Amino acid sequence: MPDITYPLNGHEAPGYLAVPEAGSGPAVVVLQEWWGLEDHIKSVCDRLAGAGFVALAPDLYRGETTTEPSEAEQKMMAMSMDQAEQDMRAAVDYLSAHEASQGEGVGSLGFCLGGGLSVWAATANQKVDAVVTYYYVMPHGKPDFSKIDAPVLGHFGTADDFVPVDDAKGLEQELRDAGVRVEFEFYEGDGHAFFNDTDRLGTYDRQAAERSWERSVEFLRSNLG
């Protein structure tokens, strides 16, 4: 599927949309890693479409991508959370009203920076009915978790240099204390970005990636059906 634009405050925001062959399905917003909206995130959308979902990845960096960790970090830190929240809210609204989307509820799925944004999206738009977060990273504060009215599934590696296990478990408890239905899965010996098959950080684990993907798809289906 080609890149698309969707309405945002009287303007158009860019993104990548993938629709299943059947022509319709439950809707999921996919949030990018700190690299930007690059081929890996587009492939996640395509995989979701292959599993029967309508998937939209908003382009939060407005066409900019990088493969260099230092530049990716700079882009992440320079990102406006106000703008990102507007992008995500509009993306959820667009998907919810899309002719290919089944049901009004929308899922959110993200990795690293996108893992944090996936949770944030649920606080910004009450149409989010299911949240999947991979190795949650949120550089700019955090939202009001009590605004989340959706179950949250998290995936974390026990050898993640960016997100220590204690931090992940602390986040899980914080979400639970805010009244969120939450379950975090931990993958023994896996590092940050274990799902990303570009393996830029040398941490890709095919077995853990496949197992977490199956859990994510099942979770999204059961909560968006």
Secondary structure, 3 states (H helix, E strand, C coil): CCEEEEEECCEEEEEEEECCCCCCEEEEEEECECCECCHHHHHHHHHHHHCCCEEEEECCCCCCCCCCHHHHHHHHHHCCHHHHHHHHHHHHHHHHHCCCEEEEEEEEEEECHHHHHHHHHHHHCCCEEEEEEECCCCCCCCCCHHHCCCCEEEEEECCCCCCCHHHHHHHHHHHHHCCCCEEEEEECCCCCCCCCCCCCCCCCCHHHHHHHHHHHHHHHHHHHC
